Amino acid sequence: MPPPPVPHQTAFALAPAPRIAALCAAALLAFLLPEGRLGDMLALLATAAALFAAHERRDRDMLLATGLAIGLAPAGLLFAPLCIGLAIRRKAARDLPIAAGATLLTGFVLPWPPIAPTLPNLALLTSALPSSLALIVAFGIGMAAWLGARALVLPAGGVFAEARLGALLLAAVLPLPIGALGFVLMLAALPLPAPPRLHAANDNVALRRTVRLAA
């Protein structure tokens, strides 16, 4: 007979539901705000789907959603380094062609809208100073490579934390609409699930707590 679930592990398993609702609402808001575009909203929805597929270790679904997100709009690049790094770590790199195919097919059917960054970040600087484009692109590629390398050694239960870090950093260089800021801030505001705490088989937790209270 399997042991009953630990309370904090049960909460951890149920936690993604409100996160999905919050991120989907933020993606919808990106479309409803002035100058919002349908492609950006769909890219953010696919990005959220990739995040939760990564959390549930559905690697093929994660890569498929990532490919769709990238093909829809630049906002789909927010989690791309994380998902690619996780796929390599989990020995799912053989499914990377699926993501590439989804990106190409989506980009062919629904090409990127004209890139007109409205989020005040480094991408907006290129419109005023075109000579900075190469430097900003190189900076973004280096940051994405660093995030992908971090995903190769990501500890268990750290997907949401790494997604938060990646979204905050890449939002500083990607040409994003102003509505994408709500999605990034929503992700940053969501509470992170506590990783499961492991104890040795001979660890008497009740005795340790009694001694700590007595002290």
C-alpha positions in Angstrom: 0.0 0.0 0.0 1.6 3.3 -1.1 2.3 5.9 1.7 -0.1 8.9 1.9 1.1 12.0 0.1 3.0 14.6 2.1 0.8 17.7 2.5 3.3 20.1 0.9 3.8 17.7 -2.0 0.0 17.6 -2.6 -0.1 21.4 -2.7 2.9 21.4 -5.1 1.0 19.1 -7.4 -2.1 21.3 -7.4 -0.2 24.5 -7.7 0.0 24.8 -11.5 -3.8 25.3 -12.0 -3.9 28.9 -10.7 -0.6 29.7 -12.4 -2.1 28.6 -15.7 -5.1 30.9 -15.2 -2.9 33.8 -14.2 -0.5 33.6 -17.1 -3.4 33.0 -19.6 -5.1 36.1 -18.3 -1.9 38.1 -18.7 -1.5 36.9 -22.3 -5.1 37.9 -23.1 -4.4 41.3 -21.6 -1.5 41.7 -23.9 -3.9 41.5 -26.8 -6.6 43.8 -25.3 -4.2 46.6 -24.5 -3.7 49.4 -27.1 -1.6 48.2 -30.1 -2.0 44.6 -28.9 -1.6 42.0 -31.6 -3.2 38.5 -31.8 0.2 36.9 -32.7 1.7 38.2 -29.5 -1.1 36.8 -27.4 -0.9 33.4 -29.1 2.9 33.4 -28.6 2.5 34.1 -24.9 -0.2 31.4 -24.5 2.1 28.9 -26.3 5.0 30.0 -24.1 2.9 29.3 -21.0 2.0 25.9 -22.4 5.7 25.2 -22.9 6.4 26.1 -19.3 3.8 23.8 -17.8 4.8 21.0 -20.1 8.4 21.4 -18.9 7.2 21.3 -15.3 5.3 18.1 -16.0 8.3 16.6 -17.9 6.3 16.3 -21.1 9.4 17.1 -23.2 7.9 16.6 -26.7 4.9 18.8 -25.8 7.3 21.4 -24.4 9.4 21.5 -27.6 6.3 21.6 -29.8 4.8 24.5 -27.8 8.2 26.3 -27.9 8.4 26.0 -31.6 4.9 27.3 -32.1 5.6 30.3 -29.8 8.8 31.2 -31.6 7.0 31.0 -35.0 4.3 33.3 -33.8 6.1 36.3 -32.4 9.4 37.4 -30.7 7.6 37.0 -27.4 7.9 33.3 -28.0 11.6 33.4 -27.4 11.2 34.1 -23.6 11.5 30.5 -22.5 13.3 29.1 -25.6 16.8 28.8 -23.9 15.2 27.1 -20.8 13.3 24.6 -22.9 16.2 23.7 -25.2 18.5 23.2 -22.2 16.0 21.0 -20.5 15.5 18.9 -23.6 19.2 18.3 -23.9 19.5 17.5 -20.2 16.5 15.1 -20.3 17.9 13.4 -23.4 15.0 14.6 -25.5 17.2 16.5 -28.0 16.1 14.1 -30.7 12.7 15.9 -30.6 14.4 19.3 -31.4 13.5 18.9 -35.1 9.9 18.9 -34.0 10.3 22.3 -32.5 12.2 23.6 -35.6 9.5 22.2 -37.9 6.7 23.8 -35.8 8.6 27.2 -35.9 9.1 27.1 -39.7 5.5 26.0 -40.4 4.0 28.5 -38.1 6.2 31.3 -39.4 5.2 30.4 -43.0 1.4 30.3 -42.3 1.4 33.2 -39.7 4.5 35.3 -40.4 5.9 37.6 -37.7 4.2 41.0 -37.7 6.4 44.0 -38.4 8.8 44.2 -35.4 8.0 47.5 -33.7 9.2 47.3 -30.1 7.2 49.3 -27.7 8.5 47.9 -24.4 11.1 50.3 -23.1 14.2 48.1 -23.2 17.4 47.7 -25.1 15.6 46.7 -28.3 13.9 50.1 -28.4 17.3 51.7 -28.4 18.0 50.3 -31.9 15.4 52.6 -33.5 17.2 55.6 -32.1 20.7 54.3 -32.5 20.8 51.7 -35.4 24.5 51.1 -34.9 23.8 49.4 -31.6 21.8 46.6 -33.2 24.8 44.2 -33.6 25.9 44.7 -30.0 22.4 44.2 -28.6 21.9 41.0 -30.7 25.2 39.6 -29.6 24.3 40.4 -26.0 21.0 38.7 -26.4 22.5 35.6 -27.9 25.1 35.4 -25.1 22.4 35.7 -22.5 20.3 33.0 -24.1 23.3 30.7 -24.3 24.0 31.3 -20.6 20.4 30.6 -19.7 20.5 27.4 -21.8 23.6 26.3 -20.0 22.0 26.9 -16.6 19.1 24.7 -17.6 21.5 21.8 -18.2 22.3 21.7 -14.4 18.9 22.8 -13.2 17.9 21.2 -9.8 14.7 19.3 -9.5 11.7 21.6 -8.9 13.5 24.7 -10.3 11.7 25.1 -13.6 9.5 28.0 -12.5 12.4 29.9 -10.9 14.5 29.5 -14.0 11.6 30.6 -16.2 11.2 33.7 -14.1 14.9 34.5 -14.4 15.0 33.9 -18.1 11.8 35.9 -18.8 13.1 38.9 -16.8 16.5 38.9 -18.6 15.3 38.3 -22.1 12.6 40.9 -21.7 15.4 43.4 -21.6 16.6 42.7 -25.1 13.7 41.2 -27.1 11.5 43.5 -29.3 8.3 43.1 -27.3 5.0 44.9 -27.2 4.1 46.7 -24.0 1.5 44.1 -23.2 4.1 41.5 -22.8 5.3 43.3 -19.7 2.2 42.2 -17.9 3.0 38.6 -18.7 6.6 38.9 -17.4 5.5 40.7 -14.3 2.8 38.1 -13.6 5.4 35.4 -13.9 7.6 37.3 -11.5 4.8 37.8 -9.0 3.7 34.2 -8.9 4.8 32.3 -5.7 7.3 29.6 -6.4 6.4 26.0 -5.4 8.5 24.7 -2.6 10.7 21.8 -3.7 10.1 18.5 -2.0 12.2 18.0 1.1 13.8 14.6 1.4 14.8 12.9 4.6 16.9 9.8 5.3 15.0 6.6 6.1 16.3 6.6 9.7 15.6 10.3 10.2 13.2 10.7 13.2 11.5 14.0 12.3 9.1 14.0 15.3 12.0 13.4 17.7 14.1 16.2 16.2 11.1 18.6 16.5 10.5 17.6 20.1 14.2 18.2 21.0 14.1 21.6 19.2 11.0 22.7 21.1 12.5 21.6 24.4 15.6 23.5 23.8 
